Amino acid sequence: MSRKVTIALDAMGGDRGPEAVVPAALATLEKDDSASLVLVGLPEILEKAKRQAKDSYGNRLRFKSASEAVAMDESPASALKKKKDSSLRVAIELVKNGEADACVSAGNTGALMATARYVLKTLPGIDRPAIISAVPGIAGPTYMLDLGANVGCTSQHLLQFALMGSVVAGDMLETSRPRVGLLNIGQEDMKGNEVVREAGELLERSGLNYVGFVEGDGIFHADVDVVVSDGFVGNVALKTMEGVARMISSILKEEFHKNVLRGVQGLIAKSALEGIRERLDPRRYNGASLVGLNGVVLKSHGSADEFAFETAVKTAIVEARKGVPVQIGKLIENQPKECIPA
Amino acid sequence: MSRKVTIALDAMGGDRGPEAVVPAALATLEKDDSASLVLVGLPEILEKAKRQAKDSYGNRLRFKSASEAVAMDESPASALKKKKDSSLRVAIELVKNGEADACVSAGNTGALMATARYVLKTLPGIDRPAIISAVPGIAGPTYMLDLGANVGCTSQHLLQFALMGSVVAGDMLETSRPRVGLLNIGQEDMKGNEVVREAGELLERSGLNYVGFVEGDGIFHADVDVVVSDGFVGNVALKTMEGVARMISSILKEEFHKNVLRGVQGLIAKSALEGIRERLDPRRYNGASLVGLNGVVLKSHGSADEFAFETAVKTAIVEARKGVPVQIGKLIENQPKECIPA
């Protein structure tokens, strides 16, 4: 049996709030016997969730009320200062005081990062927590970070991202030596900017399985598991991917609806088209980890539905079971002195 | 009738060299009566091309021999210093001395940029030439720059890119006020890095049709014609697009070849699948302009075939007809003083 873990879920976050979170919670409890969940939300929301759960999960489903919710467009500073009893904050506090092994929220990214950083603190040797997520690749997922938490990174920061990414990818892909690449604009040593070139030198000495520079198209190739970049570049790459995928899927739809004949062709090719849709379904990749903190915090996409939110919960469960923060702490400790900030 | 223009073609550049360039040249002459071409290459290559052309185009097809070719992996410095009679250089010299209105090469990007900059010089008010290309969007092409010539740009550089991009997009899309966006990691004013925020302020005062920040997925939306970024970010975004498109097309292939039934479905859906392939065909977008120089220089993808190279030649013809460099010069002259470097 898998190690028992408890995950706190912010029931109020995201565009759909409890409409997505509660069914995702029940589905998780149904499928994973060793997972317990704590739903955090406004009392009336929890009451309704209790009725939906019908006492089916005993002690594996608990409830923790919070008196307020962080708005999706609220500033991180305002959420941090003024909403001390928000569902987002209470979920993180549960991780802090050991009542939960991880938390998941589909709420405001900035507020989640600011609150998690304030409550949980960053790990020793980590300057800045980062955002990491799986993205689809030709032969399986690739893990990318940073996806937007940090702009203007130094080579030291990129090294720290690489260390954290290596732990996450290793745990999620169940591989001991994930291959780490640095996002750059050419594969030759002289290309790109100075920060990336310096980070390449640090990575050569890091003990990680560093495979060198990777260009934008290399993210999807089978020869790399972790792609490291500054948060500005990583965020642009991530959003660009989403944009291209959406454009292609709208072109697919258009071409199969051009006229009656095309519609019939589409019906006939339905299983293949569904296969394609499924393989590219962003919901299967939902859930970005805020890494570098003393605790596991997962950010679900704000637009996540029940299925997508469940994916994020699954990632939280794996990261909690594997103890990602402890592993990152150990990896940092074993780094050569010159690679780690004082 | 369209204005007569003469385009110099580097017959030696690219992975296929004259195999792609010569047929593309003949196809261009066939379709565009007001275009003349000068093929630049080694004497034996030109001899063969002459035989292929069979005197069909009279004075519209001329030949200029060069004694050497720049290798695809040659360093820009070496090409510039040691290959003064290369086909790439001779094609650019033809633009310099007025014998051609533009040149096109599928050769080494670094060598092309270094040589073009050295021979043609940058326009007054432009610090750094940039690379611009059309990328497919939902409602038509979007023009992106810089695609990799410049890393570590200042807000001034981004403004200059915006001015140049506006001219190119205006000419290519035949619109007088192309909408210009700045690539950023959030649409709110406070998001992103300082250089981009400062560039946004400069753009507000520039007189361009500035529409604000655009995220990675916004590149493909219908509400922007030009997307401006640092060359590092732009190159990563471009390569990421290429990677996603290639991945999706390989998934399409896989799904329609999974078994015999799927193969039959693929045959039935053939016209739709071909429609999709055609709309996403990167060859339809081949050809990046090196803008900011005293002359029109087009870079074709190294792997371009005849059809792709012809697309690049078409772009060169339009830019030459419209006089892109002169237009950029005028736009720069009319900028407020604080927007332009001394």
Interface residues (C-beta under 8 A of the other chain):
Chain A: P136 G137 I138 G148 V151 G152 L183 I185 G192 N193 E215 G216 D217 G218 I219 F220 H221 S229 G231 F232 V233 N235 V236 A237 L238 K239 T240 M241 E242 G243 V244 A245 R246 M247 I248 S250 I251 L252 E255 F256 K258 R262 Q265 G266 I268 A269 S271 A272 L273 G275 I276 R279 L280
Chain B: P136 G137 I138 G148 V151 G152 L183 I185 G192 N193 E215 G216 D217 G218 I219 F220 H221 S229 G231 F232 V233 N235 V236 A237 L238 K239 T240 M241 E242 G243 V244 A245 R246 M247 I248 S250 I251 L252 E255 F256 K258 R262 Q265 G266 I268 A269 S271 A272 L273 G275 I276 R279 L280
